[in-house]
Amino acid sequence: MKMQGWFLGVLAIACCMLAAAGWAQTAAKDGRVVRLAELTIDPAQLETYRAALKEEIETSIRVEPGVLTLYAVAVKGHPEQIRIFETYRDQAAYEAHLQTPHFKKYKTATQGMVKALTLVETEPIVLGSK
């Protein structure tokens, strides 16, 4: 009886691992581009930066079908450290986003406000939302 329970436990773990691998392959195969932008903003210009960022995100979500998510947050206790989580339908949607008038306006308007910018490339594993 103990051997049978052990076997069922190993089988359950194996099934979970296969399901997780399948989810990872699905996220990677669907072509989505997921990026993380890490920015440091000049504290003296933080409110102006946030207004430009808000306008850019709202416009991108409204007019670009290939922009799936744009989430902007500040590091707790460090409001000048902004993180943006970006999800695009595919590489073409990401490249199209970079050429839009509203994105170019945002980049030009905020150029002197951004003290540091790091773009983190990612490989999607599981992307979920309600």
Long-range contacts (C-beta under 8 A, 24 or more apart in sequence): 20-126, 23-125, 23-126, 24-124, 24-125, 24-126, 27-124, 27-125, 27-126, 27-127, 28-123, 28-124, 28-125, 31-89, 31-90, 31-91, 32-68, 32-87, 32-88, 32-89, 32-90, 32-124, 32-127, 33-86, 33-87, 33-88, 33-89, 33-90, 33-91, 33-93, 33-94, 34-85, 34-86, 34-87, 34-88, 34-122, 34-123, 34-124, 34-127, 35-85, 35-86, 35-88, 35-94, 35-119, 35-120, 35-121, 35-122, 36-83, 36-84, 36-85, 36-86, 36-119, 36-120, 36-122, 37-82, 37-83, 37-84, 37-86, 37-117, 37-118, 37-119, 37-120, 38-81, 38-82, 38-83, 38-116, 38-117, 38-118, 38-119, 38-120, 39-81, 39-82, 39-83, 39-84, 39-114, 39-116, 39-117, 39-118, 40-80, 40-81, 40-82, 40-114, 40-115, 40-116, 40-117, 41-80, 41-81, 41-82, 41-113, 41-114, 41-115, 42-80, 42-112, 42-113, 42-114, 42-115, 43-79, 43-80, 45-112, 45-113, 46-79, 46-80, 48-113, 49-82, 49-110, 49-113, 49-114, 52-106, 52-109, 52-110, 52-113, 53-82, 53-84, 53-106, 53-110, 55-102, 55-106, 56-102, 56-103, 56-105, 56-106, 59-102, 60-97, 60-100, 60-102, 60-103, 63-100, 63-102, 64-93, 64-96, 64-97, 64-100, 65-89, 65-93, 66-90, 66-92, 66-93, 66-94, 66-96, 66-97, 67-93, 67-97, 69-129, 87-127
